[in-house]
Amino acid sequence: MEAKAWMSAVDADILEEVLRAQAARLKGSLNIVEWGGGISTIYFCRFLLRLGVQFTWTVLESDLGYFSSQLYADVTAFPSYEIVVHHRNGRIERRSSHEPGCSMLLRAVVWDKGNLKCESASYASDRLVDLDRYVDFPEELGRPVDVAIVDGRKRRRCMLAAAKLMSPAGVTLLHDAWRDYYHCAFSAFRSGRRVGEELWIGSQQNTDFSQIVPDESRFARHRGIIERVGVDHLVQPAQVGRTFAVSNGEERIMVLVTPGMVGLRFRDLPPFSHRLWMFARLCARRLKYAAAKVRDRFPNHLPA
């Protein structure tokens, strides 16, 4: 089983179904923009390829080091790709296998801004790094966006940029939408709602998204099934986003698998007490998000 994205299994499945629905609704060539690349970039491009969909997927990445180590090999293995790298000295490097007339393209546009940690107060200077071109680049392409995925740096600004670029039936998806400081960008969209465990979807149409967002009860299997394993279990890529009950013979804790755990054994991870605290924090975050989804649906019946 191939891992789809560095997000929960529920959210990855929802994103897959949104892409499938948009492809069916719009018929022609999909224009997709993704701020912040990852395994989702590769998986979903291959997914659209299997569906026989014509598409252009533009992924924007601010960290050249990350792109080189995590994405470059998979991007260059894609049948039709284009890479544009903006180096710090102003040099622009290009590489492409794309042939004119080809109906699909994976385009990666990369800047060498380093490993920014803009969300952390300990790295306040990272917030001052100039990412204007990274945020605004899709406007230079001169084509309305059918699906925008916001999962990188400067997410509020990327949301505002996406709101201006939507095609009439286009949608924007924000990952980690539980972070309150992203919410000020929601008003730039005519319609919006929380979906899944940490996603938000927006559109410039008046819609409830029922045509493209699947019934979430279909994905209850991801929430209800927890595998029991020992501390010597080797974490596999396909297990990212899944929860395991890990036992060391004396105690058992719940562990949500994240990308950084792949290739490690559970015994090599931080002490059980630390993992338990992290899992409790995740549960609290998702419960808060689930409550917010209910308030969205019944605004006059529940307290804030």
C-alpha positions, 0 to 999 in steps of 0.5 A: 500500500503506497502512502498518499500524503504527509497528513492523516489517512482520512485527509489524504483519502478526501483529497484524492476524492476531491481531485477525482470529482474535479476531474469528472466535473471539469472534463478538460485539463485540470490546472493544479497549484500546490504550495509546499511539496511532499509525497502527495505531489508524486502520489496524486500526479500518478493518481491522475495519470492512472485516471487518464486525466489531462493536467498541469500540476505546479508545485512551489517549494521554498527549500531547495535542500528539501526538494533536492533530497526528498522530491527531485528523484521522483519528479525527474522519474515522472514521464513529463516534468519541468523543474525551475530552480531560483538560486540565491545568486540570481541564477535560474536553472531549468531542466525539462522532459516535457514535449510540446503537445503532451497532455500532462505536466508536473512542474516544480518551481523551487527557491533556495530560501532554506529550511524556514520555521515561520510558525515557531516564535523561536525563529521569528527572523524566518518570517522576514524572509522574502517569499513574495515570488513564491506566493505570487508565482501562480499569477504569472502562469496566466491560467485560472486554478482548478485545485489549489493545495496550501501546505507550505510556507506563508499559508495565509498569503497563499490562501489569499493568492489562491482566492484571486486565481480560482476558476469558476468551479475551482476549490482551495484546500488548506492543510493544518486548518486547525491553526487559528492564525490561518482563519482570517483568510477564510473570508476571501472565499464565498464558501468554505467549510472544515472537512476531514481531520485537519482540512478546510475547503473553499470556493468562490461559488455558493456551494456546500461542496456536496458534489466534490467532498465525499461522505466522511463516514466512508473513511471511518475505517481509518479512525476505528482500526488500531493495530497492535505492534511491539517496539521492534516494529519497523515503520513503513512509508505506507503507515504514515498517518496511521495509529498504532498501539505500541507495547514494550511488555510493561505498558502500551501507548498510542503512536501516530506515525509521522514521516520522520518515523519511516525506517525506524523501529518504535523502540528508537523513538523518543521515550514512551512518556514523550510519545504519550504526551504528543498523542494526547496533544494530537487527540485534543487538537482533532477533538477541537477541530471536530467540534468546530466542524459541528459548530459550522453546521449548526451555528445557532445550537452550540456554544463557541 
